[in-house]
Amino acid sequence: MFVCGASRILEVLQPEWKEMKRKRETTEMVASEIRSAIEELSLWAVNLKSDGTAAVDGGDVHNLTNAHVPIKPFLSLCNLLVQVLDKIGPTMAVLRRDIHQNIQRLEKFHDSDPSIYWDVVEILKKEVNEGKAKKGPTCSKAFVWLNRSLDFTLSLLQLLVKDFEINMEQAVEESYNATLKPWHGWISSAAYRVALKIVPDSQSFVNTLKAKEEDHDMLKDEMQNMISLLMPVLEQNKAILRTLGLDKLKST
């Protein structure tokens, strides 16, 4: 059964790989995804400093003071994450699909009343208060998994910035085991085990992350900057999820 499943996964991933290769060959990015992410996170960092972080007090949803997650910047950051994952290749095809679906779920809810649901925290509170947060395909679950995907990316960049020569398969596997695997069922884990066999080498990945005029040292500085900006955002989001009792959700 697993052999058939593995063959099917590879069959699905092949078109993904060809399409991503075509995009890389035909499209020139004006700015790298890393730089774009830094711009998004820099604005967010100002809000974190002025608003503070989530108050964690007994799990009461009304005790979230000064904790805000503006939905548009958050989803923009997640879309940049997808572009970074594109560069890893078809290994991340399953994760990319999940991210797209979760982004769309939050966007749809936001569009139902943008004046109220500009803040992800308000959406989470609504679902928790109505007892719907853990039932079916909810915005709460979408936010949980988007943050876990960002956590995976953070872990991978931290390993890479320490050593641009690192074995890429090892780095992806280590990041996956630390951030996503604890929450995945056996089907998702099996898909990743198969996909790990077709990751690019680290130098190829690093070269796709660089802007046109960048050298390795410049890229490393930008990656470290992005890491330092992303960490407090993820810490705030994790605090919000803990407060709402949503941090332990697993895939079904």
N, C-alpha and C positions, 0 to 999 in steps of 0.2 A: 504493500500500500504506500509506504513512504517513498519507494523508488518512483512509482507512478506520480506521486505528488511532487517530487523533486523535478521530474521531467516536465511536468506542467508548469511549475514555477519558472524554469529556464525558458520554456516556450513563450511565456508571457513577458519575460524580461528582455528577450532579444529585440523586439520592436522598440522597446523603451531605449535600449542602448543605441540603436541606429538613429533614433530621433534626436537623442541628446548629443550624439556625435555630430550630426548635421547642424544642430544649433550652434555648437562650439565653433564649427568651421565657417559658418556663414554670418555669425553675429559678432560685432565688436562692441564691448561694453564701454561706455564713456567713463564710468567710474566702476571700481570693483565693488562686489557685494559687501566686502568687509568695510569699505569706506562708507557705503550707503547705510550699513547697519550702525556704524559709529555716529553718523549724523542723527539717526532716529534715537539712539540710546542717549546721546548727549542732551537732547531736549527732555527726555524722560528723567534723566538724572537730576535736572534742575527741579522738576516737580517732586521727586522723591525727597530732596533736601528741604523743600518748602512745606510739603504736606506731612512728612514723617512716614512711618511704616504702620502696618496693621497692628492694632491692639489685640492681643490674644488673651481673652479673659473668659474662661469657662465654656468656650464654644458657643456663646450666645451670638447670633448673627447681628444683633443690634449693638454689639460691642466692637464692631469694626470702625474705629475712629480714624479719620484722615487717610483712609486707604482707598486709593482710586487706581483703576487700570483703564485708561482711555482706550476704547476699543479700536479706533482707527490706527493709532500708532502701533498698538500691539499686533494687529493683523498685518500691518505693513512689515513689521519685523519678522513675522512668521513667513510671509511671502519671500522675503530675502533669504530666510532659512532654506526654503525650497530650492532657490537658485544655487545655494552652496551645496546642497545634497545632490543636485543635478551633476555637479562636477565629480562626485564620487562614482557616478555611473549607475547601472541598473541594480546594484546592490541595495540602493535606497528606494527602489521603485515602490515597494509596499508602503514604506513610511511616508513617502511623498504623497501617495494617494490618500492616506489617512489624514495628513496635514491639510490637503485641499478640502476634503470633506468637512473637517472640523472648522476651517476658516469659513466655509460657506454657511455652516450652521449658525455661527455667531453673527455673520453678516446679515443673514435673513432675519434673525431676531432683532438686531439693531434697527434694520429698515422698517420694522413694524411700528416703531415709535422712537425715532432718533433723539428727540428731546429728553427722553427718560433714559433710554438704553445706550447712551454714549459711554457709559461706564460699565465694564464687565462685572464689577462688584454688585451693582444693582440687579443685574440679570441673575447672578448666583443667589443673591438673597431671595429673589422672587421664587426661584425654583425650590430652594430649601424650605422656605415658608409654606409652599404649596405641597411639599412632600414629593416633588417630582424629580429632584436632582439626580437620583440614582436609578431612575426607571426609564429604560429605553434610550434612544439617541438624544441626549439633552445637551444644552449649552454648557452645563457644569462639567459633563464628561469631556466635551470638546476642549474646554479650557484646561482641564487636567492633562489631557494628552498633548496639547500644544506646548505646555510648559515642560513636559517630559521630553518632548522632541528638542526643545531649546536646550534642555539640560544635557541631552546627548551631544548636541553640537558643541556646547561649551566644553564638555569633557574631551571631545576629539580635538578641538583647537588647543586646549591646554597641553595635551600630549604632543601635538605637532609642533607647537611653539618651543617646546623644550628641545626637540630634535627633529629637524627637517629630514633627516635620513631614516627615521623610524620605519619599521615594517608596517605598511599601511593596513594590511589584513589584521595584524595584531592590534593596532591602534583602534580600528573600528570595532573589533570584537571586544576589546577591553572596555571601550566606552559603552557599547551596547549592554554588556554584562552588568555594568555599574548603574545604568540609568533606566533602561527599558525592559530588560529581561525579567527582573523581579515582578513585573506587572503583566507580562505576556503569558498567554496560554501556550500549549505545546504546538499548535498549528503555526502561530506567528513565529515562535522560536525556531521551528523547523525551516520556515521560509528564509530566515536570516542565516541559518547555518549553510544553506545551499548558496545564497547570494554572496556570502563572504568569499567564495572562491573566485569571484570576478571583480575584485576591487582593483583600482589602478595602483601603480607604484607611487610612493610618497612624492617623488620629484615631479611627476606628471600632475599630481593633485595640486602641489604648491604652485606650479607654473600657471595653472588655470585660475588660481586665486589672485594672482598678481595683476595690478593695473599695468597698462602698457609700458609706463616709464619706470616701474618699480624694480628694485633689486631685492634680494632675499632679506637684507637687513631692514629695509623700509617696510617690507611686508610683515616681518616679525614684530616691529614696533607697533604697527597698526593692529595686528592680532592681539598683542598684549593690551593695547588700549581698549579694544572691543571686549576682551575678557573682563577687564576691570569694570567696565560699564554694565555688562550683562549680569554679572554676579549679584549686585544688589537688587536688580529688577526681579531676578528669579527668587531671591530670598524673600522679597516682599510677597510675591505671588504664592510661594509655598506657605508663608505665614497665613495668608488669606484662606488658602485651602485647608490648612490645619484647623483654623478657627471654625470653619464651616463643616468640618468633619468629612471633607471630600478627598483628602490626600491619600487614602488607602485603596481607592477604586482600582479594580483589576479588569482586564479585558475578559469577555465571556467566551 
